[in-house]
């Protein structure tokens, strides 16, 4: 994410979990929401 602009907001596809990042993430694809885990498998 070298060109990303922070803060950045997002959320799960289930729309029950929202997040806001103020720096680049250490890793991605680590959702704890069981609905999203089901959707990405």
N, C-alpha and C positions, 0 to 999 in steps of 0.2 A: 504494500500500500504506500509506495513512495509519494504518490501525488494526491493522497487522500486528505480531505479537509476535516479537522476535528474541531468541536465535538461532532460525533456522528450518532444518529439514533436508528433503532431498528426494533425488530421483534419476531416472535415465533409466528408461524403461519396460522396457529390456532387463535392468535390475537389476545391471548391471556397473559403473555409474558412480553414485557417491553424492556429495552435496555438503552443506555446512553454510554458511548465510549468517549473518553477524553484523550486517550492515546491509542496507538496501534495495538491490536490484540496480539497475544503471544501465540495463539493457535485459534483455528476456527473449526466449525462443525462439531461442537461439543454441547449440544442442546440437552438439557435435562427434562424437557417437556416430552412426555411419552407419546403425545400425538405427533409432534414433529419428528421424533425418532422413527415412528412408524411410517411417516410419509417419505423419509429420505432413504429407507432401506431398499 
